[in-house]
Structures are given as structure tokens and as C-alpha cells.
């Protein structure tokens, strides 16, 4: 009975945090809409450029004029999921500004429930634009139901990976805010050399050599390969490293992020602005 009550309390705390955070985010509708529109601009230009280039070259690796739309729609999906890193940071900063983080110290409120609640709220917020573009991509380049489930699962793994990074940034917002900016440049470089918006084969050799060392490249490309190949056995056989990296980081990242969050919070507590 105590176990059931404990589970109910945890779930209610998570949903309470999620509900509060969603309502708060919806107050800033213009800002929210802009965060959904900005990634669209990020793939329209490459779509136009590659559309012209495909009239001169048949393909770049597995990408051609017929399936490149998948590349750009997945760019939008990945951009939304990537934004969770900074949404975590923003939500924690708001909690700190409202002094609600003191609940973690003086009230029977589990720290992990706050984090799960914030995570859930951002999944809800990005859910509608994510699904709109997902459905559009499916209409333009349909795949089997099995492939759809695998794609969703892969996106979930990517979300877990980004949430782990978000936890690390979030704890610095609480305890060592002046150190947060140190993470921005490495993250920007990783995204720059991940072939996020243009095919890997489009870039010169030096770029490709750097991208091969970048875990973001393998994470971003796996969902694209699964979509256009539409055969999970072929995808796993052809891209085993991609799947291994995604699975490993989806497990390791949130565990390390949570461990690091607890360590820094316990050691330094909540800093004053």
C-alpha cells in the first residue's frame, strides 16, 4: 500500500510541475511560436539549394531529389528535440527566480520529480509542431508501420540524450551560473560539424573527417537512414555504429546528467544571483 501511495504521490508531483510549466510557457505565445518557426527557416534554404544542385548531380550519397525532403523534415524534428537542452536551462532558471527550488530543500518534494515534470512539459510543448511535420513527412515519403515505430523510438532515445545534457546545464544555472556559457561553444561546434542541414557527402573531405569524430553526426543520421531505407534489418546491418552510439548515449547521458545534477546540487546548493 505504501508503494502504491508513493507512486501516486510521485506521479502527481511530476504532472503538477508539468502543468505549471506548460501554463507558464504558454503565456509567452509569440516567443513560443518563434521557436517553432525558426527551425523551419533553417531547412528551407538548404532545400532550395539542394533542389538546384540535384538538377546537376543525381545524388549525394543516399540522398537524391526524391528523398531529400526526409532529410530536411528530420532536421526540423532534431532541432526541436535539441532545443530541450536549453528549455531545461530556462525552466530551471524560472524555478530559481520564483524561489520554488527551495521546495527541494524544505519540503517532501523529490528532486527527480521536478526534473521529470520539466522534461514532460517540454515534450508536450513541442509535441504539436513535431507531429505536424512528422505527418507531412510521412505523407510525402511514406514508410511501413514498423519503421514508424522504430523512428519514434529513435527520436525518444535522442530526446533522452539531449535531456542529459540539459540536466548538466540546468544544475549550473542553479549553483554556478557563470559557468553555463562554457558549454555553448562546444555544443555549437558539435552541431556545426554534424551535417544537420546538408548531406554529409556534400561537404569537403576535411569536414567529413571531423564529422566522423562527432557523436552528433551519428545520432542525427540514424533516424534518416531508418526512414529512407524502410527496413530495420538493413539499417542496423549497414549502420551498426550509429545505432550503438544512439543506444549508449541515450542510457549514459541522462544517468550522468542526473548524477551530476545531484552532486553539484548537494555540494553547492542554490546560489544567489
N, C-alpha and C positions, 0 to 999 in steps of 0.2 A: 504493500500500500504506500509506504514512504517513497518507494522508487517511482510509482505512478504519479504521486503528488509532485515529486521533484522534477519529473519530466514535464508535467503540465506547467509548473512554475517557470522552467527554463524556456519552454515554447512561448508562453505568454510574454515573458520579458523580451524575447527576440522579436516577436511581432509588434510589441509596443514600441520598441526602438525603430523598427522598420516603418511603422505607420507614422510616427512622429517625423522621421527623416524625410519620407515621401512628401508629407504635407508641407514641410519646410522648403524642400526643393521646388515644389510646385508654386510657391509664392513668387519665385523669380522666373516667370514663364519665358520672357524674352531671352534671358541668358540660357535657359534650358533649350529653347528652340535653336539658338545659335550653335550650341554644342552639338546638336544633331545635324545641322546644315553644313557646318564647316567641313566634316569629313567627306561630304558629297563633292564639294569643290576640289578636294584632294584627289579624287579619281576621275573627274570629268576631263581635266586637262590631259592626263596620260591616255585616256580612252580616245580622245581626239587625235593625239599624236600617233598612237599605235595604229589607229584606223588608217591614217595616211601611210604609215610605214608598211602596213600589211598589203598595200597595193603594189609595193615594190619588192617585198620579200614574203614568201608564203608562210613562214613561221619563225618563231624564236623558241627553240627547244620544243616542248609540247604545246606551245601556245600559238594559236592562229586567229584569224579574223572571226571564226565561228565561236570559239570558246573563251576568247579574251574577256568577254563580259563577266564570266565567272571570276576571273582574276580581280576585276575592279569591284564587283559586289562584295567579294570576300575581304577586299581592302577596307570597305566601309564597316563590315562586321568586326574585323580585327581592331579597327580604330576605336569603335565603341567599347570593346572589351578592354583595350589598352587604357582608355580614359578612367577605368575603375581605379587604377593606381593613384591618380590624382584626386578622384572623388573620395576615396578613403581619407586622404590627407585633408581635404576640405571639410568633410563631415566631422572628423576628429577635432579640427580647429574650431568648428562651431560649437561642438560639445564643450570644449575647453573654455571658449568665450562665454558660454552660458553657465559655466560652473557646474554642469551636470556630471562632469568627470569625478567630482567628489563622491558621487554615489559608489564608485569603485572602492572607496576607502572606508566610508562611514555607514554604508547601507548593505544589506544582504543581496547585492546585485553582482552577478558573476561577470567578470571581465570579458570572457569569451562570448557571452550573450550580447554584449554591446557590439562586439566585432561582427558576429553573425547577423545581427539586426541591420547594421550599416551595409554589410555585403548584400543582404536580401533586398534592402531598399533600392540599391543601385541596379540590381538585376531587374527590379520592377520598372524603374525609370527608363532604362534603355530597352526594355522588352518590346515596346510598340514599334519604334523605328527599326529595331533589329529584325523583327518578324516581317515588317512590310518589305524590306529589301530582301529578306530571305525568300519570301513567297515570289517576289518579282524574279529573282534569280532562278528559282525552280521553274517558273513558267517559261522563261527564256531558254533555260538549259535543264530540262527535266532529268531526274535520275530515279533509281529504284527506291522503294520504301526503306529497304535495309541500309542503303547508302545514306539516306536522310537521317536515320537514327545514329549512324556512325558519325556523321558530320556534327549533329547536335552534341553527341558525347565528346567529340574532339573539341568543340567550342567550349564545353563545360570544363574540360581539362585546361584549356588555355586561360579560362577565367580564374581557375584556382591558382595557376601560376602567377597571373597578374595580381591577384589578391594578396599573395605572399609578399610581393614587392611593395604593395600598398601598405601592408602592415608595418614594414620597416620604416617607410616614410612617415607613417602616422605616429609612431612612437617618438620620433624625433620632433614632430610638431608638439607633442605633449611635454617632453623633457629637455630636448636640446634643439630648439627651433633653428638656431643659427647654423646648424649642420645640414639641414634639409637640402639646401641648394647644392650641396656637394654631389647629390645623386642626379641632378638634372642633366648635366653634361654627359655622363656615361650612358644614361638612358637615351638621350638624343642621338649619340653616336651609334648605339646599337640599332636604333630604328633606321637611321640613315643607311646603314650597311646591311639591311635585312631584305632588300628588294621588295619592300612593302607595296609600292605603287607601280613598279615596272618589272617585267620578267628578268630573272637572273641572267639569262643568256643575252639580254640587251646590253648589259654593261661590259666595259673592258675587262681584261684579264686581271688587272690588279684589284679591281673592285670584287671580282668573283673570288679571288684568293682570300680577301679579308672576310667576305660574307661566309665562306666555308668554315671560318672560325667562330662565327656568330650564332649562338643558340636561337636568337630571334628568327633568323632565316629559316632554320629547320622547323621551328614552331609554326611560323606563318605559312610555310609552303605545304605542310602536310594536309591541311584541310582542303587546299586547292587540288592537290593530286587526287585525293579521295573523291572529290566531286567530279572531275573530268574523266577519271578512269572508271568510275562507277563499278568497281569490283574490288572489294576489300582485300581479297587474297592477292590480287595483282599489286595493289598498293603497298601492302606490307612486304611482299617479296621484293618489290622494286625500290622501296624507300625504308628499309628497316631502321636506319639511324634516326630518321625523322620521328618515327613512332617511339623509339626508345627514349629519345630526348624529351618528347612531349610527356610521356608517361612518367618519366623520372622526375622532371621538374614540377609536374602537377602535384606530385606527392611531397617532394623535398621542399619546394618553395613555401607553401603555407605552413608546414611544420617548423621550418627555420624562422619564418616570419613571426609565428605565434610565440615560439621560444624566445626570440629576440625581443619581441614586444614585452613579454612578461619580465625578462631580465632587466631591460632598461627601465621599465616602469617601477619595478621593485627597488632598483638601485638609486634612481634619481627622482622618482615620484613625478608630481606635476609642477613644472616650472612656472614662475610668474613672468608675465610679459615684460 
